[in-house]
């Protein structure tokens, strides 16, 4: 089998919000976060399409950024046309070298890696999770909320329970440590002892605040403390990890850097490796295996590609992971997928998610619906 074609399809849908930088009030220090504002600008969704001489076609969802996706396509056309799509590790190693010598960002070729795994699954009539080695049938979901007050979090938690049976929640509060204390306490009182809670202040704490909040979270049986201080501050993260018995996840913004993330674990500047399928199936599995060797978990960020299907396939094959992350009402990503033509993106049911069972990633595409949103081919 040989790769015969690489192309990009850009889909458009109405925009919802855009994020702008705002200052966090009420702190003794300068701190910024973002706030969502309504927008009339359309969203653009680039998709990589790879075809082979055996008639297999694979579609992968790219990260936002049409120009970056076109740049990736140009490089792929030079490097992979006529090559065997089963040589996944060959491509991974080659593209790691290309990252330095052709000045590409980390994980620049991840959508192509998705296509290689999808092609292998289609060619062998196996789901990707079987190619990786399946260990579970489904995984629990946590719902993540934005910056709001205690009552806002309570309402969101109850909506997630009602809509999709979700029994885990992650807050994003950017108000500083002291302001978060009543939220941390109030949520545990609200949900009771059997509901899982996570706190992600998005590096808005000082070290002292992170230790104080972390100890409170330990008392209240939260699951982990995520990105509490700047990920570049290795010494403070080491001190924080040493001060707490609960896990700290300290490096989300650098998760595309596989080796750097793994070294943070060795340096004890994080207790959990953060990753996402959006950086490639091959890379994520390498990080997961590394973490397992050191008795650590890897937790996957976002949907990972194909509206949750990529992360869900990975999570069926990774022992040392706990949750699948969803936002909004827990159901919105599947609705958006159907709008763009992916008719069976994995839904959340009874607080769990499971990938499609078809060959490859198992996504069933309605290409007429896909082309209704098509605004450019490259």
ZAMARGU-4260 file (C-alpha; in steps of 0.2 Angstrom, whole numbers, plus 5000, padded with zeros to 4 digits):
<rodrens>
0) 5000/5000/5000 | 5006/5018/4996 | 5000/5035/5000 | 4994/5044/4984 | 4986/5060/4990
5) 4987/5073/5004 | 4975/5087/5004 | 4966/5100/5016 | 4948/5103/5017 | 4942/5119/5027
10) 4925/5119/5034 | 4916/5134/5041 | 4902/5136/5054 | 4895/5151/5063 | 4906/5157/5077
15) 4900/5158/5095 | 4913/5167/5106 | 4931/5174/5105 | 4942/5176/5120 | 4950/5193/5126
20) 4963/5196/5139 | 4956/5204/5155 | 4964/5208/5172 | 4959/5199/5187 | 4952/5211/5200
25) 4955/5211/5219 | 4973/5204/5220 | 4989/5212/5227 | 4998/5207/5211 | 4995/5209/5193
30) 4986/5194/5186 | 4977/5191/5169 | 4965/5179/5162 | 4953/5178/5147 | 4935/5181/5145
35) 4923/5175/5132 | 4914/5188/5121 | 4901/5185/5108 | 4907/5186/5090 | 4901/5186/5072
40) 4917/5179/5065 | 4915/5162/5058 | 4925/5147/5064 | 4936/5138/5052 | 4940/5119/5054
45) 4954/5112/5044 | 4953/5093/5040 | 4968/5083/5033 | 4963/5070/5020 | 4975/5056/5016
50) 4972/5043/5002 | 4980/5027/4997 | 4982/5017/4981 | 4971/5004/4989 | 4956/5016/4990
55) 4957/5020/5008 | 4953/5038/5013 | 4956/5045/5031 | 4950/5061/5038 | 4959/5069/5053
60) 4954/5085/5062 | 4968/5098/5063 | 4971/5110/5077 | 4964/5128/5073 | 4974/5138/5061
65) 4972/5136/5042 | 4989/5143/5037 | 4998/5132/5049 | 4988/5117/5042 | 4992/5122/5024
70) 5011/5123/5029 | 5009/5105/5036 | 5001/5099/5020 | 5015/5106/5009 | 5029/5097/5019
75) 5019/5081/5020 | 5017/5081/5001 | 5036/5082/4999 | 5039/5068/5012 | 5026/5055/5011
80) 5018/5053/4994 | 5023/5036/4988 | 5027/5030/5005 | 5020/5015/5015 | 5007/5021/5028
85) 5011/5007/5040 | 5028/5014/5043 | 5021/5025/5058 | 5037/5024/5068 | 5048/5029/5053
90) 5037/5044/5051 | 5037/5049/5069 | 5056/5049/5070 | 5058/5058/5054 | 5046/5071/5058
95) 5055/5074/5075 | 5071/5078/5066 | 5061/5089/5054 | 5054/5099/5069 | 5071/5105/5072
100) 5079/5107/5055 | 5063/5113/5046 | 5058/5125/5061 | 5041/5117/5065 | 5032/5117/5081
105) 5031/5102/5093 | 5019/5089/5086 | 5017/5098/5070 | 5012/5082/5060 | 5000/5075/5072
110) 4985/5075/5061 | 4995/5064/5048 | 4999/5052/5063 | 4980/5051/5066 | 4978/5046/5048
115) 4991/5033/5048 | 4982/5024/5063 | 4965/5026/5055 | 4972/5019/5038 | 4980/5004/5048
120) 4963/5001/5056 | 4953/5002/5040 | 4966/4990/5031 | 4965/4977/5045 | 4946/4980/5049
125) 4951/4984/5067 | 4947/4999/5078 | 4962/5009/5083 | 4960/5004/5102 | 4962/4986/5096
130) 4978/4990/5087 | 4985/4998/5103 | 4979/4985/5115 | 4962/4987/5123 | 4961/4987/5142
135) 4943/4995/5145 | 4927/4997/5137 | 4923/5015/5143 | 4930/5029/5153 | 4923/5041/5166
140) 4920/5059/5160 | 4923/5075/5170 | 4914/5091/5165 | 4924/5107/5166 | 4918/5124/5170
145) 4924/5141/5167 | 4927/5155/5180 | 4911/5158/5190 | 4905/5159/5208 | 4899/5144/5219
150) 4881/5145/5213 | 4887/5145/5195 | 4897/5129/5198 | 4883/5121/5207 | 4871/5124/5192
155) 4883/5118/5180 | 4887/5102/5190 | 4868/5098/5191 | 4866/5101/5172 | 4879/5089/5169
160) 4871/5076/5180 | 4854/5078/5172 | 4860/5079/5154 | 4873/5065/5154 | 4875/5057/5171
165) 4892/5065/5174 | 4899/5062/5191 | 4915/5072/5191 | 4919/5090/5189 | 4934/5102/5186
170) 4933/5121/5191 | 4943/5135/5183 | 4943/5149/5195 | 4955/5163/5193 | 4951/5173/5208
175) 4966/5169/5218 | 4969/5157/5233 | 4959/5165/5247 | 4944/5168/5235 | 4944/5150/5230
180) 4943/5143/5248 | 4923/5145/5250 | 4921/5138/5232 | 4932/5123/5236 | 4923/5119/5252
185) 4906/5123/5246 | 4907/5111/5231 | 4912/5097/5242 | 4897/5100/5253 | 4886/5102/5238
190) 4891/5086/5229 | 4894/5074/5244 | 4909/5062/5247 | 4907/5051/5231 | 4908/5064/5218
195) 4925/5068/5210 | 4932/5086/5210 | 4947/5094/5202 | 4954/5111/5203 | 4962/5120/5189
200) 4966/5138/5193 | 4977/5140/5177 | 4993/5146/5185 | 4984/5160/5195 | 4991/5155/5212
205) 5007/5160/5221 | 5017/5145/5228 | 5010/5149/5245 | 4992/5150/5239 | 4995/5133/5230
210) 5001/5125/5245 | 4987/5132/5256 | 4973/5127/5243 | 4981/5110/5240 | 4981/5105/5258
215) 4963/5110/5259 | 4959/5100/5243 | 4968/5085/5252 | 4957/5087/5267 | 4941/5087/5256
220) 4947/5073/5244 | 4949/5082/5228 | 4957/5071/5214 | 4971/5083/5208 | 4977/5101/5208
225) 4981/5106/5190 | 4992/5120/5183 | 4992/5131/5199 | 5008/5141/5196 | 5018/5145/5180
230) 5025/5129/5172 | 5042/5137/5169 | 5045/5138/5188 | 5052/5121/5190 | 5059/5125/5208
235) 5042/5131/5214 | 5033/5116/5207 | 5046/5104/5215 | 5043/5112/5231 | 5024/5111/5229
240) 5024/5093/5224 | 5035/5089/5239 | 5023/5099/5251 | 5007/5089/5245 | 5002/5071/5246
245) 4989/5074/5232 | 4994/5074/5214 | 5000/5090/5206 | 4998/5092/5187 | 5011/5106/5183
250) 5014/5108/5164 | 4999/5108/5153 | 5005/5122/5141 | 5020/5112/5137 | 5011/5096/5134
255) 5016/5095/5115 | 5034/5093/5121 | 5034/5075/5125 | 5052/5074/5131 | 5051/5090/5141
260) 5035/5084/5149 | 5042/5067/5154 | 5058/5075/5161 | 5046/5086/5172 | 5040/5070/5180
265) 5058/5064/5183 | 5062/5081/5191 | 5047/5079/5202 | 5040/5095/5196 | 5024/5086/5191
270) 5015/5071/5197 | 5005/5068/5182 | 5009/5069/5164 | 4997/5080/5153 | 4995/5075/5135
275) 4982/5075/5121 | 4978/5065/5106 | 4979/5081/5096 | 4998/5079/5097 | 4997/5062/5089
280) 4992/5044/5094 | 5010/5038/5093 | 5017/5052/5104 | 5003/5050/5117 | 5006/5031/5119
285) 5025/5034/5121 | 5021/5047/5135 | 5009/5035/5143 | 5021/5020/5144 | 5034/5032/5151
290) 5023/5038/5165 | 5017/5020/5169 | 5036/5015/5171 | 5037/5028/5185 | 5020/5024/5193
295) 5012/5040/5187 | 4996/5044/5177 | 4994/5052/5161 | 4978/5063/5159 | 4972/5068/5142
300) 4967/5086/5138 | 4952/5091/5128 | 4944/5080/5114 | 4961/5075/5106 | 4954/5075/5088
305) 4938/5069/5079 | 4927/5077/5092 | 4932/5065/5106 | 4935/5049/5096 | 4954/5050/5096
310) 4956/5053/5115 | 4943/5040/5118 | 4952/5027/5108 | 4968/5031/5117 | 4960/5030/5134
315) 4953/5012/5130 | 4971/5007/5128 | 4980/5016/5142 | 4979/5009/5159 | 4986/5023/5169
320) 4973/5036/5165 | 4957/5041/5174 | 4945/5053/5165 | 4940/5060/5148 | 4937/5079/5148
325) 4922/5088/5141 | 4915/5105/5142 | 4899/5114/5140 | 4884/5103/5144 | 4894/5087/5140
330) 4885/5084/5124 | 4889/5099/5113 | 4904/5092/5105 | 4894/5077/5097 | 4881/5090/5091
335) 4895/5100/5083 | 4902/5084/5075 | 4886/5080/5067 | 4884/5097/5060 | 4901/5095/5051
340) 4897/5078/5045 | 4904/5066/5058 | 4888/5057/5062 | 4894/5045/5076 | 4906/5055/5087
345) 4906/5047/5104 | 4892/5054/5116 | 4893/5055/5135 | 4881/5042/5143 | 4879/5039/5161
350) 4895/5049/5165 | 4905/5038/5153 | 4912/5039/5135 | 4917/5026/5123 | 4924/5027/5105
355) 4915/5021/5090 | 4918/5002/5086 | 4921/5003/5067 | 4937/5001/5059 | 4951/5014/5062
360) 4943/5028/5072 | 4926/5022/5067 | 4919/5039/5062 | 4905/5038/5049 | 4906/5053/5038
365) 4891/5061/5029 | 4901/5068/5015 | 4886/5078/5008 | 4885/5087/5025 | 4904/5089/5026
370) 4904/5098/5009 | 4889/5109/5014 | 4902/5118/5026 | 4917/5117/5014 | 4924/5134/5010
375) 4941/5129/5003 | 4951/5114/4997 | 4970/5115/4997
</rodrens>
